[in-house]
Amino acid sequence: MGDMASSKNSMKKILEIRSEMGILEILIYNTMYGHETIEFNSFITKLISKNEDLYKVYDLIKIFRSSWEFRDRARRYLFLIEDLRLLFSIPKLQSATPSNIHKLEVFIDFLLEVVAKSDWSGTYLQGQNQNFQTDLKLLIAYLGDRPSQAIELLDETNSVFTDIEALVNQVGSFLYSVFFTGYPVYLIEIDPSLSDLLEKFEILNTKIEKHCTTVSKIQTDMPTKTVVVSLFIVDSLLDDLKDLMNNKADTIVEVKDQFKTIYEELLYLRTFLKDIDLPQQHQGFQELVIRIRDIAYEVEYIVINSFAPVRYLILRLSHFMEKIKRIRRALEEMVQRMEKIKRIRMALEEMMQSYDTGVLQVEKYPSEQVSLQAANPPFLEDIVVGFKDEAMKIIGQLIGAPKHLQILSIYGMPGLGKTTLAKMLYNDPNIDLHFDKCAWCVVSQKYQRRNILIDILRTVSDLSGDRILNMEEENLAEELYKSLKEKRYFIIMDDIWNIDVWNDLKRYFPDDSCGSRILFTTRLRDVGLQASPQCVLNELPFLSEVECWDLLQWKVFQKEHCPPQLIDIGKQIATNCHGLPLAVVLIAAVLANMEKKESFWQEVVSLSSHISDGNNKVMDILELSYKHLPVHLRPCFLYFGVFQEDAEIPVRKLITLWIAEGLIEKQELKRLEDVAYDYLMDLIGRSLVFIAKRKSDGRVKACNMHDLLHEMCLKIAEQENFLKVIQE
């Protein structure tokens, strides 16, 4: 394509010379009239290569015309004309690959430029210039309309592509003849070929229309394979359509009704999706959302970006309407099915609750569930490395002022040891002496209110375990309140994912100004603040390299010393754990179960350097945070994959890119930049992104991402077809 671009630049210069001076036309006319062979190649080529001013070209031509050497120099001109013949054709491209489609688009765009610069007034071609441009624009619109070229109909798509290629080559040949032999006297002979071309255009356009209609029908239920969906493209498209209808109605007179219908249908779907009561992870729901996004991209290309001729607009708008109607029906049917299932489920629950024997209540909390919930009692099994200073600080917060009930939070990314530190606190003798009652419960993503009440009550109440298990949930809550009343208590709620559990249980924790404390462990910074604006926040830091090595040694050798020959390689393994305690523990487990030989440990160096590869526990834990992200934050998180590992990312740059990519939802009375900043702070609050620098006013100036999270980001982004990393 580089040669074509170079030839196109040369062609532009000649077009400019012709249009402004008319000199080359006179030369050709004189040559044809005298039946002589004029060569003017080197002269023109030399002028073009030197980028001479057009008026200088004009002056030089006049000088050479008056010189008796003019004839010898002018003969070379025809060689240049023959060279330019190649510019008006494109080599056979074989099939409709993306690369070949692009080449054909560039060639047609060049032909459009030639037609646009040609003056056919006063000739048999007068009035056909606009028809030519319209037909060529329709071909470009079709070639750029990727959804209209289905892989499932590859033979038919290739057939249309081949026909387009053949026809535009004929157009190129025709334009070459008109342009370089094109004095009015010769246009009478060209007219029949023009009629033939226009007839072929009509046949090809009909074939394209039929093909597009077929493709539109087979693609209805075939959304793009990705679960990373941003519907903000729909919002952007709705704004553009509204602007067209309100401010540029004169440009869409022939299709204004279709525009209005599509706008109303898309607005309905967008509103419907905001109000729908379906889980975002529901597979059928995800597929429909993807289809809505894809149709928005199609409409945007045809209506906003392609400047497609009216004929192609009318065709594709009708296809879009059919797709949108099918999506709407499918979405409404899905909601009806889900509501029916919900009604059946509620009826079954009411039926179960109608039994008052108490047996069914016990079934809700079987012994297996009790053992699972309490399978990891808070006994300190490990010497905790790197948490001593943090533990002392939090112990001071727990046993010091104030007297009122206070909430504390330990937050940070998964694998940092939040639960381990909480266990360390729970088992500290100072805590045991200071509080009257201590209890531990695990919340997790899908918490069960009854289970949590039982977990706490079994520790703080004098009732037997069997009696607690047989109590109604309402009685459990009442008993918990009584057990904690006028007592100084310390409750740890481990692994809280949202504020719902606290809102559900807070009324059962009395505040008698005894100095009681409730400690959350969570990945999300905002959970503590949502529970109480006075919440004491404790962000858990990464381990240093020294702390990683200390932890690795202890986990592998316990009270023994590391052999000298393993110290250097062991430190390298510890460094590769990136300050993440969970990674250290997992690697240590591998080392502890193999011979203490350097050759074996060398193999682990490679494993530890790629600890987030494959289906291991670290990646599973990290991915859980991603899967819990709201839909609107997922593409923003995955977008960090475009930055280099360990890069310090300016917030202004990041926000600009997010907005440009259409990842930020428009909200009333808020600038897109402010919404994007809120998204970033949400990701920071979830410990998925970290603050690198702050401004003088405290706002975040730059951010970064931990190595393991960056690797996870790239892995998921490629799996979900969000981005593709090309290795240099």
C-alpha positions in Angstrom: 0.0 0.0 0.0 3.0 2.2 0.4 3.5 2.3 -3.4 -0.2 3.2 -3.9 0.2 6.1 -1.4 3.2 7.3 -3.2 1.5 7.1 -6.6 -1.6 8.8 -5.1 0.6 11.8 -4.0 2.0 12.0 -7.6 -1.6 11.8 -8.9 -2.6 14.7 -6.7 0.1 16.9 -8.0 -0.9 16.2 -11.6 -4.5 16.8 -10.8 -3.6 20.2 -9.3 -1.5 21.1 -12.3 -4.4 20.2 -14.6 -7.1 22.0 -12.7 -5.2 25.2 -12.2 -3.3 25.5 -15.5 -4.9 23.3 -18.1 -1.4 22.8 -19.6 -1.3 19.0 -19.6 -4.7 18.8 -21.4 -3.4 21.1 -24.1 -0.3 18.9 -24.5 -2.4 15.8 -24.8 -4.8 17.4 -27.2 -2.0 18.6 -29.5 -0.4 15.2 -29.4 -3.5 13.3 -30.2 -4.5 15.8 -33.0 -1.1 15.6 -34.6 -0.9 11.8 -34.2 2.6 12.2 -32.7 4.2 10.4 -29.8 5.2 13.0 -27.2 7.5 12.1 -24.3 7.4 14.4 -21.4 8.1 12.0 -18.6 11.5 13.1 -17.2 10.4 16.7 -17.3 7.2 16.3 -15.3 8.7 13.7 -13.0 11.6 15.9 -12.2 9.3 18.8 -11.3 7.1 16.6 -9.1 10.0 15.1 -7.3 11.3 18.6 -6.4 7.8 19.7 -5.2 8.0 22.8 -7.5 5.3 25.4 -7.0 2.5 25.0 -9.6 3.1 28.4 -11.0 6.7 27.6 -11.6 5.6 24.5 -13.4 3.4 26.6 -15.6 6.2 29.1 -16.3 8.7 26.3 -17.2 6.2 24.6 -19.5 5.7 27.9 -21.4 9.5 28.3 -21.7 9.9 24.8 -23.0 7.1 25.2 -25.4 8.8 28.2 -27.0 12.1 26.2 -27.2 12.8 24.0 -30.2 13.9 21.3 -27.6 10.3 21.1 -26.4 9.3 18.2 -28.7 12.1 16.0 -27.4 11.3 16.6 -23.8 7.6 16.4 -24.2 7.8 12.9 -25.8 8.6 11.5 -22.4 5.3 12.6 -21.0 3.4 9.6 -22.4 5.7 7.3 -20.5 4.5 9.0 -17.3 0.9 8.6 -18.5 1.5 4.8 -19.0 3.0 4.5 -15.5 -0.1 6.2 -14.1 -2.3 3.6 -15.8 -1.2 1.2 -13.0 -2.6 3.6 -10.4 -6.1 3.2 -11.9 -6.2 -0.6 -11.2 -5.7 -2.8 -8.2 -4.0 -6.3 -8.3 -6.3 -9.3 -7.7 -6.9 -9.7 -4.0 -8.3 -13.3 -4.0 -10.5 -13.1 -0.9 -12.2 -10.8 1.6 -9.6 -10.8 4.3 -9.5 -7.6 6.6 -6.2 -6.6 4.9 -7.6 -7.0 1.4 -10.8 -5.2 2.3 -8.7 -2.3 3.5 -6.7 -2.2 0.3 -9.9 -2.2 -1.7 -11.4 0.6 0.4 -8.2 2.8 -0.2 -8.4 2.2 -3.9 -12.1 3.1 -4.1 -11.4 6.2 -2.0 -8.7 7.2 -4.6 -11.2 6.8 -7.4 -13.7 9.0 -5.5 -11.1 11.7 -5.2 -10.4 11.5 -9.0 -14.1 11.8 -9.7 -14.6 14.7 -7.3 -11.7 16.6 -8.9 -12.9 16.0 -12.5 -14.9 18.7 -14.3 -17.3 17.0 -16.7 -19.6 20.0 -17.3 -20.6 20.6 -21.0 -19.9 16.9 -21.8 -21.9 13.7 -22.1 -20.7 12.9 -18.6 -22.4 16.0 -17.1 -24.9 14.9 -14.4 -23.2 11.5 -13.9 -20.4 12.7 -11.6 -22.7 12.6 -8.5 -24.1 9.1 -9.5 -20.5 7.9 -9.7 -19.7 9.2 -6.3 -22.9 7.8 -4.7 -22.2 4.3 -6.1 -18.6 4.3 -5.0 -19.6 5.6 -1.5 -22.1 2.7 -1.2 -19.2 0.2 -1.9 -17.1 1.9 0.8 -19.9 1.8 3.3 -20.5 -1.9 2.6 -16.8 -2.8 2.9 -16.5 -0.9 6.2 -19.7 -2.5 7.5 -17.9 -5.6 9.0 -21.1 -7.3 10.4 -22.4 -7.4 6.8 -19.6 -9.9 5.9 -20.4 -13.1 7.7 -17.9 -15.9 8.2 -20.8 -18.3 8.0 -21.4 -17.2 4.4 -17.8 -17.0 3.4 -18.3 -18.1 -0.2 -21.1 -15.6 -0.8 -19.0 -12.8 0.9 -16.0 -13.6 -1.2 -18.2 -13.6 -4.3 -19.5 -10.1 -3.5 -15.9 -8.9 -2.8 -14.7 -10.3 -6.2 -17.5 -8.6 -8.0 -16.7 -5.3 -6.3 -13.0 -5.7 -7.2 -13.8 -6.4 -10.8 -16.2 -3.5 -11.2 -13.9 -0.9 -9.5 -11.1 -2.0 -11.8 -13.4 -1.2 -14.8 -14.2 2.1 -13.2 -10.5 2.8 -12.9 -9.9 2.0 -16.5 -12.8 4.2 -17.5 -11.6 7.2 -15.4 -8.1 6.8 -16.8 -9.5 6.9 -20.3 -11.6 10.0 -19.5 -8.8 11.8 -17.7 -5.9 11.2 -20.0 -7.6 11.0 -23.4 -10.4 13.2 -22.2 -10.9 16.2 -24.4 -14.5 16.8 -25.3 -14.2 15.4 -28.8 -13.5 11.9 -27.5 -16.4 11.8 -25.0 -18.9 10.6 -27.6 -17.0 7.3 -27.9 -16.8 6.9 -24.1 -20.6 7.3 -23.5 -21.5 3.6 -24.2 -19.0 2.4 -21.6 -20.4 4.8 -19.1 -23.9 3.4 -19.6 -22.5 -0.1 -19.2 -20.8 0.8 -15.9 -23.9 2.3 -14.4 -25.9 -0.8 -15.3 -23.3 -3.0 -13.7 -23.4 -0.8 -10.5 -27.1 -1.4 -10.3 -26.7 -5.2 -10.6 -23.9 -5.2 -7.9 -25.9 -3.0 -5.6 -28.8 -5.4 -5.8 -26.5 -8.3 -5.0 -25.1 -6.4 -2.0 -28.6 -5.6 -0.7 -29.6 -9.3 -0.9 -26.4 -10.4 0.7 -26.7 -8.0 3.6 -30.3 -9.1 4.2 -29.3 -12.7 4.4 -26.4 -12.0 6.8 -28.6 -9.8 9.0 -30.9 -12.8 9.6 -28.3 -15.4 10.4 -26.4 -13.1 12.8 -29.3 -12.3 15.1 -28.4 -14.8 17.8 -24.6 -14.7 17.5 -23.2 -12.1 19.9 -19.5 -11.4 20.2 -17.8 -13.8 22.6 -16.9 -11.6 25.6 -18.3 -11.0 29.1 -16.7 -7.6 29.4 -19.6 -5.4 28.4 -19.9 -1.6 28.5 -23.2 -0.2 27.4 -22.0 3.4 27.4 -21.7 3.2 23.6 -25.5 3.0 23.6 -25.7 6.3 25.6 -23.3 7.9 23.2 -25.3 6.7 20.2 -28.5 8.0 21.7 -27.0 11.4 22.1 -25.7 11.4 18.5 -29.1 10.3 17.1 -30.9 13.0 19.2 -28.5 15.6 17.9 -29.1 14.5 14.3 -32.9 14.6 14.6 -33.0 18.0 16.4 -30.2 19.9 14.8 -29.4 18.3 11.4 -32.9 17.1 10.4 -32.4 18.4 6.9 -29.6 15.9 6.3 -31.8 12.9 7.1 -35.1 13.8 5.6 -35.5 10.5 3.7 -34.8 8.4 6.8 -36.0 10.6 9.7 -38.8 8.2 10.6 -36.5 5.2 10.8 -34.0 7.3 12.9 -36.8 8.2 15.3 -37.9 4.6 15.7 -34.4 3.2 16.3 -33.8 6.0 18.8 -37.0 5.2 20.7 -36.3 1.4 20.7 -32.7 1.8 21.9 -33.8 4.2 24.6 -36.4 1.7 25.8 -33.8 -1.1 25.9 -31.3 1.1 27.8 -33.9 2.2 30.3 -35.1 -1.4 30.7 -31.6 -2.7 31.4 -31.1 -0.1 34.2 -34.3 -1.1 35.9 -34.2 -4.9 35.3 -34.0 -7.1 38.4 -31.7 -9.8 37.1 -28.2 -10.9 38.3 -25.5 -9.4 36.1 -23.8 -12.8 35.8 -26.9 -14.5 34.4 -25.7 -16.0 31.1 -28.8 -15.2 29.0 -28.9 -11.7 30.3 -25.2 -11.2 29.5 -25.7 -12.5 25.9 -28.6 -10.0 25.3 -26.6 -7.1 26.7 -23.7 -8.0 24.3 -26.2 -8.1 21.4 -27.5 -4.6 22.4 -23.9 -3.3 22.5 -23.1 -4.8 19.1 -26.1 -3.4 17.4 -25.2 0.0 18.9 -21.8 -0.3 17.3 -23.3 -1.2 13.9 -25.8 1.7 14.0 -23.0 4.1 15.0 -20.8 3.1 12.0 -23.6 3.3 9.4 -25.4 6.4 10.7 -22.7 8.5 12.4 -19.3 7.5 10.9 -19.6 6.1 7.4 -21.6 8.9 5.6 -23.4 6.1 3.8 -25.6 6.9 0.8 -29.4 7.0 1.5 -29.9 3.7 -0.4 -27.6 1.8 1.9 -28.9 3.7 5.0 -32.5 2.6 4.2 -31.3 -1.0 3.7 -29.3 -1.3 6.9 -31.8 0.7 9.1 -34.4 -1.9 8.3 -32.0 -4.7 9.4 -31.3 -2.9 12.6 -35.0 -2.5 13.4 -35.5 -6.3 13.0 -32.5 -7.1 15.3 -33.6 -4.6 17.9 -37.2 -6.0 17.9 -35.8 -9.6 18.4 -33.6 -8.5 21.2 -36.5 -6.7 22.9 -38.8 -9.7 22.6 -36.0 -12.0 24.0 -35.3 -9.7 26.9 -38.9 -9.3 27.9 -39.5 -13.1 27.7 -36.4 -13.7 29.9 -37.7 -11.3 32.5 -41.1 -13.0 32.5 -39.4 -16.4 33.0 -37.3 -15.1 35.8 -40.3 -13.6 37.5 -42.3 -16.8 37.2 -39.4 -18.7 38.8 -39.2 -16.1 41.5 -42.9 -16.5 42.3 -42.6 -20.3 42.4 -39.6 -20.0 44.7 -41.4 -17.6 47.1 -44.4 -20.0 47.2 -42.1 -22.9 48.1 -40.5 -20.8 50.9 -43.9 -19.9 52.3 -44.9 -23.6 52.2 -41.8 -24.5 54.1 -42.4 -21.8 56.7 -45.9 -23.0 57.3 -44.5 -26.0 59.2 -43.9 -25.1 62.8 -42.4 -28.3 64.1 -39.0 -26.8 64.2 -37.4 -29.7 62.2 -37.3 -27.8 59.0 -35.6 -24.9 60.7 -32.8 -27.1 61.7 -32.5 -28.4 58.2 -31.6 -24.8 57.1 -28.5 -25.1 59.2 -27.3 -28.8 59.0 -24.4 -30.0 60.9 -22.2 -30.1 57.8 -22.7 -26.4 57.3 -21.9 -25.7 61.0 -18.6 -27.5 60.7 -17.8 -25.8 57.4 -18.5 -22.3 58.9 -16.4 -23.1 61.9 -13.9 -25.3 60.0 -11.1 -22.7 60.5 -11.4 -21.6 64.2 -9.4 -18.6 65.1 -6.4 -20.3 66.7 -3.0 -18.9 65.8 -1.2 -21.7 64.0 1.7 -19.7 62.5 4.2 -17.2 63.7 3.0 -14.1 61.8 5.9 -12.4 60.0 5.6 -8.7 59.2 2.4 -8.1 61.3 3.8 -7.3 64.7 3.9 -3.5 64.3 0.5 -3.5 62.7 -0.9 -5.8 65.4 0.3 -3.6 68.2 -1.2 -0.5 66.5 -4.6 -2.2 66.2 -4.5 -3.6 69.7 -4.1 0.0 70.9 -7.2 1.0 68.9 -9.2 -1.9 70.3 -8.5 -1.4 74.0 -8.1 2.4 74.0 -10.7 5.2 73.8 -13.5 5.8 73.0 -16.1 4.2 75.2 -18.9 4.0 72.6 -19.2 1.0 70.3 -16.6 1.5 67.5 -16.1 -0.3 64.2 -12.6 -1.0 62.9 -11.6 -2.3 59.5 -8.6 -4.2 58.1 -8.7 -3.9 54.4 -6.4 -4.7 51.5 -6.1 -6.9 48.4 -6.6 -10.7 48.7 -3.7 -12.7 49.9 -2.2 -10.0 52.2 -3.1 -11.8 55.4 -6.0 -9.8 56.6 -7.6 -12.9 58.2 -4.3 -14.1 59.6 -3.7 -10.7 61.3 -7.3 -10.8 62.6 -6.7 -14.2 64.2 -3.5 -12.8 65.7 -5.5 -10.1 67.4 -8.3 -12.4 68.4 -5.9 -14.7 70.3 -3.8 -11.9 71.9 -3.8 -12.2 75.7 -4.4 -8.4 76.1 -7.6 -8.7 74.1 -8.8 -11.7 76.1 -8.2 -9.8 79.4 -9.8 -6.6 78.2 -13.1 -7.9 76.7 -15.9 -9.8 78.5 -17.0 -11.5 75.3 -15.2 -12.3 72.1 -16.6 -13.9 68.9 -15.6 -14.7 65.4 -17.8 -15.2 62.3 -17.1 -15.6 58.6 -19.3 -13.6 56.3 -18.1 -14.3 52.7 -19.8 -13.2 49.5 -23.1 -15.1 50.0 -23.7 -14.7 53.7 -26.5 -16.5 55.5 -27.9 -14.4 58.3 -28.9 -17.4 60.4 -25.4 -19.0 60.2 -23.7 -15.8 61.3 -26.1 -15.4 64.3 -25.3 -19.0 65.3 -21.6 -18.6 64.9 -21.5 -15.6 67.2 -24.1 -16.9 69.7 -22.3 -20.2 70.2 -19.3 -18.2 71.6 -20.9 -15.5 73.6 -23.9 -17.4 75.0 -24.2 -20.0 77.7 -26.8 -22.0 75.8 -25.9 -25.4 74.5 -25.0 -25.9 70.8 -28.0 -28.2 70.2 -30.4 -25.7 71.7 -29.0 -22.8 69.6 -29.3 -24.9 66.4 -33.0 -25.5 67.1 -33.9 -21.9 67.7 -35.9 -19.8 65.3 -33.9 -17.0 63.6 -35.9 -14.3 65.4 -35.1 -16.0 68.8 -31.4 -16.2 67.8 -31.2 -12.5 67.2 -33.0 -11.8 70.5 -30.7 -14.1 72.4 -27.6 -12.5 70.9 -28.7 -9.0 72.0 -29.3 -10.3 75.5 -25.9 -12.0 75.7 -24.1 -8.8 74.7 -26.1 -6.4 76.7 -24.0 -4.4 79.2 -21.0 -6.4 78.2 -17.7 -5.2 76.7 -17.5 -7.4 73.6 -15.2 -7.8 70.6 -16.7 -9.3 67.4 -14.6 -10.1 64.3 -16.6 -10.3 61.1 -14.2 -11.8 58.6 -14.4 -11.3 54.8 -17.2 -8.8 54.4 -18.0 -8.0 50.8 -20.6 -5.3 51.2 -22.5 -3.3 53.8 -25.7 -5.4 53.5 -24.7 -7.8 56.3 -24.0 -5.0 58.8 -27.2 -3.2 58.0 -29.0 -6.5 58.5 -27.3 -7.3 61.9 -26.3 -4.0 63.5 -29.5 -3.7 65.7 -28.4 -6.8 67.6 -25.2 -5.3 68.8 -26.0 -3.0 71.8 -24.0 0.1 72.5 -23.7 0.5 76.3 -20.6 2.7 76.2 -18.5 -0.2 77.6 -15.8 0.1 75.0 -17.1 -2.6 72.7 -15.5 -3.1 69.3 -16.4 -4.8 66.0 -13.6 -5.6 63.5 -14.2 -6.1 59.8 -11.8 -7.7 57.4 -12.5 -6.8 53.9 -11.1 -6.1 50.4 -13.1 -2.9 50.2 -12.1 0.3 51.9 -15.6 1.8 51.7 -17.3 -1.1 53.7 -16.0 0.3 57.0 -16.9 3.9 56.2 -20.4 2.9 55.0 -20.9 1.1 58.3 -19.7 4.1 60.3 -18.2 7.4 59.2 -16.0 7.2 62.3 -14.7 3.8 61.4 -11.0 3.3 62.1 -9.4 2.2 58.8 -6.3 0.0 58.7 -4.8 -0.7 55.2 -2.7 -3.8 55.3 0.6 -3.2 53.4 2.7 -5.6 51.4 5.5 -7.5 53.0 9.0 -6.2 52.4 11.6 -8.5 50.7 13.2 -9.1 54.1 9.8 -10.0 55.6 9.0 -12.3 52.7 12.3 -14.1 53.2 11.7 -14.4 57.0 8.2 -15.9 56.4 9.5 -18.3 53.7 12.3 -19.6 56.0 9.9 -20.2 58.9 7.3 -21.9 56.8 9.9 -24.2 55.2 12.4 -24.8 58.0 10.3 -24.1 61.1 12.9 -23.8 63.9 15.8 -25.0 61.8 18.2 -22.8 59.9 18.3 -22.5 56.1 21.4 -24.3 54.7 23.9 -21.7 53.4 23.8 -23.0 49.8 20.0 -22.3 49.6 20.0 -18.8 51.1 20.6 -16.8 47.8 18.2 -18.9 45.7 15.7 -18.8 48.6 15.8 -15.0 48.7 15.2 -14.9 45.0 12.1 -17.1 45.4 10.9 -14.8 48.2 11.4 -11.7 46.1 9.4 -13.3 43.3 6.4 -13.5 45.7 5.9 -9.7 45.3 5.3 -9.0 48.9 2.1 -11.2 49.0 2.0 -13.4 52.1 -0.3 -15.9 50.4 2.1 -16.4 47.5 4.9 -17.0 50.0 2.9 -19.6 51.9 2.0 -21.5 48.7 5.6 -21.5 47.4 6.8 -22.5 50.9 4.5 -25.5 50.8 6.1 -26.7 47.6 9.6 -26.2 49.0 8.8 -27.9 52.3 7.8 -31.1 50.5 10.9 -31.6 48.4 14.5 -32.3 49.2 16.6 -29.4 50.4 18.8 -29.4 47.3 19.8 -26.4 45.2 18.9 -28.2 41.9 15.3 -28.7 43.1 14.9 -25.2 44.4 16.2 -23.8 41.1 13.1 -25.3 39.5 10.9 -23.5 42.0 12.5 -20.1 41.0 10.8 -20.4 37.6 7.5 -21.4 39.3 7.6 -18.5 41.7 8.4 -16.0 39.0 5.1 -17.0 37.3 3.1 -17.6 40.4 0.0 -16.1 38.8 0.1 -18.4 35.7 -2.2 -21.3 35.4 -5.1 -22.4 37.7 -3.4 -22.0 41.0 -4.9 -20.7 44.3 -3.4 -17.3 44.1 -5.0 -16.5 40.7 -8.3 -18.0 41.9 -8.3 -15.7 44.9 -7.3 -12.6 42.9 -9.9 -13.4 40.2 -12.6 -13.5 42.8 -12.2 -9.8 43.4 -12.6 -9.2 39.6 -15.7 -11.3 39.4 -17.3 -9.3 42.2 -16.8 -6.0 40.4 -19.9 -4.2 39.1 -20.3 -4.5 35.4 -19.4 -0.8 34.8 -16.0 -1.2 36.5 -14.8 -4.3 34.8 -13.7 -2.7 31.5 -12.1 0.1 33.4 -10.1 -2.4 35.5 -9.1 -4.5 32.4 -8.0 -1.3 30.7 -5.0 -1.2 33.0 -3.6 -4.0 30.9 -2.7 -1.5 28.2 -0.1 0.0 30.5 3.3 -1.5 31.2 3.9 -3.5 34.3 4.9 -1.4 37.3 4.0 1.8 35.4 3.0 4.9 37.3 -0.1 6.0 35.5 -1.1 9.7 35.6 -4.8 9.9 36.6 -5.6 12.6 34.1 -4.3 10.5 31.3 -6.1 7.4 32.5 -9.4 9.3 32.8 -9.0 10.8 29.3 -8.4 7.3 27.8 -11.4 5.8 29.6 -13.7 8.5 28.3 -12.3 8.3 24.8 -12.9 4.5 24.8 -16.5 5.0 25.9 -16.1 3.3 29.3 -17.6 6.0 31.4 -21.4 6.3 31.9 -23.0 9.7 31.5 -24.7 10.8 34.7 -27.0 13.8 35.2 -25.4 17.0 36.6 -21.9 15.3 36.7 -19.0 15.8 34.3 -17.6 12.6 32.7 -14.2 13.4 34.3 -15.8 13.4 37.8 -17.7 10.1 37.1 -14.4 8.5 35.9 -12.6 9.7 39.0 -15.3 8.1 41.1 -14.7 4.8 39.2 -11.0 5.0 39.9 -11.6 5.7 43.6 -13.9 2.7 43.7 -11.2 0.5 42.2 -8.7 1.9 44.7 -11.2 1.2 47.5 -11.4 -2.4 46.4 -7.6 -2.7 46.6 -7.3 -3.5 42.9 -5.5 -0.2 42.1 -3.1 1.6 44.4 -2.2 5.3 45.0 1.2 6.3 43.7 1.1 10.0 44.2 -1.3 12.6 45.7 -1.9 16.2 44.8 -1.6 19.0 47.4 -5.4 18.9 47.9 -5.3 15.1 48.7 -6.7 13.9 45.4 -5.0 11.1 43.6 -2.4 12.3 41.0 -1.0 9.0 39.9 -1.8 5.3 40.4 -0.3 1.9 39.8 -1.1 -1.8 40.0 0.6 -4.6 41.7 2.5 -7.1 39.5 0.2 -10.0 40.3 -2.9 -8.0 39.7 -1.5 -6.7 36.4 -0.8 -10.3 35.3 -4.3 -11.3 36.3 -5.7 -8.2 34.4 -3.9 -9.2 31.2 -5.0 -12.9 31.5 -8.7 -12.0 32.0 -8.6 -9.3 29.3 -7.3 -11.8 26.7 -9.7 -14.5 27.8 -12.6 -12.1 27.5 -11.5 -10.7 24.1 -11.1 -7.2 25.7 -7.5 -6.7 24.4 -4.7 -8.7 22.8 -1.1 -8.3 23.9 1.3 -8.5 21.0 4.8 -9.6 22.1 7.6 -7.6 20.4 
